[in-house]
Amino acid sequence: TSCHDRPWGALAIVDRRLGLDGPDPVLHMWPADARRLMARQGNQQYGFDNFKQVQPKYEDPYPLDESFFLCSRMTGQGEQMGIYLIDVFGNEICLHTEAQGCFDPMPLGPKARPGVVPNRRNFNEGTGAVYVTNVYEGTHMEGVAPGTVKTLRVVESPEKRFWVPSASWGGQGQENPAVAWHDFNNKRIIGTVPVETDGSVYFEMPADTWVYFQLLDEKGMMVQSMRSGMIVQPGETIGCVGCHDNRHKAPLVAQTHMPMAMRAKPKKLKDWYGPPRLFDYMAEVQPVFDKHCVSCHDYGKKGSEKLVLAGDRTHTFNTSYNELWRKKYIKALGAGPEIMMPAYGWGSHTSKMMKTLLKGHNDVQLDPESFDRLVTWIDINGPYYATYASAYPHNLSGRSPLTKKQVVRLTKLTGVPFFNLARHTSNKGPQVSFDRPELSPCLSTFADKSDPAYVESLGIITAGADMLRLMPRADMEGFVAWETDQKRQAKYVRREQIERDNRQAIQANLKQYDKP
């Protein structure tokens, strides 16, 4: 299927023994010429919409045996779907059609009852346990010597409770409102846990929390990272073979040895400079630059020729965040690519900024916490906002304090196409400073500060600064979300309480009815 399409496309028989990705594991495909679409094509960098081209489109396969299958397939009458019998010998027979289309075919008749999986959860618990047999096992871990990994970090990627109707930032896709340079996720660091010398780890983590894991070395720098995620149920214990564990291998622990980590109770996670909280770039990272860098890397100073690391807020993010991402001083993946990345394939180890600091940069001496804050920010994919909630839902990127009318006027006065710059692919750098309006780069187009256009432009930016003081946005203390987001949050809290009540009823073997 394609990313920006309905759940239909091509069908395939796959032999997992022949590989994990690419065309090699595909033994048979309907339609046969769809195989060519598995390669990236033209300007479509990631190939995620290649299969929109498939004709006819298929969905809902139901195998009858190794050669014959039921499925839904286009009938040739526009987008109408019918029930088809297909086989590996080239036959495709339409069995039934109806005006509205037919989907999800399955034979009617007796069949073996599936096995019952014992309940492994306990709603009275607020946590579950996770183990990894050996973090060095698995694919894409080449070059990582045993003993390299010292800790495992657990990071939450929270659900998206909020959005704005139209204002957006062009990340690797559309963000409504802007949340990061081109990733779609805000983050919360749950904590870290030591990895044993045999590569095993066993820990307790919050239940019902969507998380992913990262392997860190002795400097706290990322070696490898999950880019999918998992949830543990209350009271459940689950585990995996290794990091990106090979789907073809499942060694039995009893046939080798009991992993060191599992010879004791699961460990508690260690907090990251305080209790788990949503990661806010302005609160967690910018103070490092304020302390160690802006004496040189600020507007009008020598270091600004290469990089400005000041914390001045712009329309969407702040100056240092824009500069580091846009000038590629960090190497984070954002929302892509779709391929599995090797160890050390991205993150702080490969980032220009950290290489410069590790090599030695003038007289900069980072304390351990400052160093850790920088590498951690890069390794969790360079987030900016802690939340999707917004105070300015109708303004540029859902974050600017300036109204559309003000931005249009500022564009006319300065010649800077602000709306066109609201995407990571065409952004030309910070153009305004709502902290020091007179330093706004867009004002450099004026040679004379007595020019009425300069005075009016400065007045518009200053009005934005005044608005932020009156109504702080999400990267400021005192932020309050707009009314619609507050209603969404209130609904979330109500639904969360209903879920707690339902779980208590399940534990007590009682009936819980929906309230009218």
ABEGO torsion letter per residue (X at the ends): XBABBBBBEBBBBBBAAAEABEAAABABBOBAAAAAAABBBEABAAGAAAAAABOBBBBGBBBABAABBBBBBBAGBEABBBBBBBBAAGBBBBABBBAAEBBGBBBBEBBBBBBBBBBABBAABABBBBBBABAABEBGABGBBBGABABBBBBBBBBBABBBAABBBBBBEBBOBBABAABABBBBBAEBBBBBAAGBBBBBBBBGBBBBBBBBBAAGBBABBBABBBBBBBGBBBBBABBGBBAABBBBAAABBBBAAAABBBBBBBBBGEBBBBBBAAAAAAAAAAAAAAAABBBGBAAAAABBABABBBAABBAAAAAAAAAGABBBAEAOBABBBBBGABEAAABAAAAAAAAEBEABBBBAAAAAAAAAAAAAGGBABABABBABAABBGGABABBAAAAAAAAAAAGBBAAAAABAAABAEBABBAABAAABAAAAABABAABAAAAAAAAAAAAAAAAAAABBBAABBGBBBBAAAAAAAAAAAAAAAAAAAAAAAAAAGBBBBBBX
